[in-house]
Amino acid sequence: MASRVEANQRIARLSAHLYPSNLQMEDSSGMRRANCRAKGGAPGFKVAILGAAGGIGQPLAMLMKMNPLVSVLHLYDVVNAPGVTADISHMDTGAVVRGFLGQPQLDNALTGMDLVIIPAGVPRKPGMTRDDLFKINAGIVRTLCEGIARCCPKAIVNLISNPVNSTVPIAAEVFKKAGTYDPKRLLGVTMLDVVRANTFVAEVLGLDPREVDVPVVGGHSGVTILPLLSQVKPPCSFTQEETEYLTDRIQNGGTEVVEAKAGAGSATLSMAYAAVKFADACLRGLRGDAGIVECSFVASQVTELPFFATKVRLGRNGAEEIYQLGPLNEYERAGLEKAKRELAGSIQKGISFISK
Ligand SMILES: NC(=O)c1ccc[n+]([C@@H]2O[C@H](COP(=O)([O-])OP(=O)(O)OC[C@H]3O[C@@H](n4cnc5c(N)ncnc54)[C@H](O)[C@@H]3O)[C@@H](O)[C@H]2O)c1
């Protein structure tokens, strides 16, 4: 009789390992796994990733588990969250990892979070524009943002799901409806455009990309991505041919990856890297570090459009200061007009999705 009880206890312990969505449950041994794991937890911020089992979500989860500013990491997805959680939770870094599977667990995933990163959605396939993704991803972003409004309305939100030019206005409308909207806390992630711009410009200049800083403004698709090559640091100049090559490559970097992957998805690894770079900047801002400046697509009065990507200063409340565009050359002024025309439509599409 006793051996059967022991066997059942062993099975319960084993199943808790295999199905880590049970991580927070008490198992039959009487030992609380959540408590057990929390002992290694360092002080820091609580971060949730929504869409954590995806192409971006998995490397993003891994990199956030390595971030010393993170004490608690919640991984939410509608598929495979337990598997990714089990895998990531074995890493011997400070953050405590918990997994959440499916809509019924969304609220638990979000409660108490300081930062919510959203790479949930479907990626672009060859021949698909970012706007083709609109219908599917718009609905996903709406549901997730309704959860944020309910459970962690003060969290900083990093929105990655495409089309960012429309999903950020969608999120804003959801938060307005819920009465929780704080424009400083809603940040569209355009960091991959900056990361690519730094890399491609460094290649042309023969520099280390870590020494290069290219402001990229506007939005996050095609011609709305506007690299300001006249403001590159360190100061440098480009021929017209170099300017056109670089602008085109930066604007179409996503397509370069989609085509190279030939049906197997879009940028995931470089995107996870860029997302972590941006999330880390947000967390350092939350901690109160001074002088944290990154580009992001935010509510803005820099142009006549209600949303626009520029450099922003990140602080305890999110995007605390939004920088002006600075002096543009003629090529950039023409690019800005094109970008604004396209952006206006994408922003309106997002707003109408919620208000209709
Ligand atoms: N902002 C950027 O620079 C940038 C760059 C690349 C890709 N993206 C976008 O990021 C998104 C994700 O790309 P990916 O390659 O990781 O896609 P993917 O299909 O590999 O992963 C998406 C994940 O989202 C999950 N998901 C779907 N519906 C969900 C829901 N309702 N709640 C929670 N999770 C849900 C899926 O199960 C999947 O695990 C896409 O919209 C893509 O276009 C943005």
The ligand as a Gaussian input file, in Angstrom:
#p B3LYP/6-31G(d) Opt

LIG

0 1
 N        8.269000      44.613000     -34.982000
 C        9.127000      43.966000     -35.758000
 O       10.180000      44.486000     -36.107000
 C        8.833000      42.557000     -36.222000
 C        9.832000      41.804000     -36.872000
 C        9.549000      40.509000     -37.246000
 C        8.289000      39.969000     -37.028000
 N        7.333000      40.733000     -36.412000
 C        5.983000      40.209000     -36.139000
 O        5.981000      39.457000     -34.925000
 C        4.914000      38.522000     -34.947000
 C        5.385000      37.137000     -34.554000
 O        6.291000      36.619000     -35.510000
 P        6.908000      35.133000     -35.353000
 O        7.842000      34.939000     -36.480000
 O        7.367000      34.903000     -33.951000
 O        5.577000      34.266000     -35.593000
 P        5.273000      32.764000     -35.115000
 O        4.071000      32.318000     -35.844000
 O        6.506000      31.935000     -35.159000
 O        4.917000      32.997000     -33.572000
 C        3.779000      33.670000     -33.171000
 C        3.318000      33.062000     -31.871000
 O        2.149000      33.761000     -31.465000
 C        1.272000      32.805000     -30.910000
 N       -0.085000      33.291000     -30.891000
 C       -1.013000      33.301000     -31.878000
 N       -2.182000      33.774000     -31.409000
 C       -1.984000      34.102000     -30.115000
 C       -2.796000      34.631000     -29.086000
 N       -4.077000      34.951000     -29.315000
 N       -2.249000      34.820000     -27.873000
 C       -0.948000      34.512000     -27.632000
 N       -0.138000      33.996000     -28.565000
 C       -0.650000      33.796000     -29.776000
 C        1.438000      31.577000     -31.792000
 O        0.963000      30.416000     -31.133000
 C        2.942000      31.573000     -32.006000
 O        3.606000      30.811000     -31.010000
 C        4.327000      38.612000     -36.366000
 O        3.232000      39.472000     -36.345000
 C        5.468000      39.232000     -37.152000
 O        5.021000      39.873000     -38.323000
 C        7.595000      42.000000     -36.005000

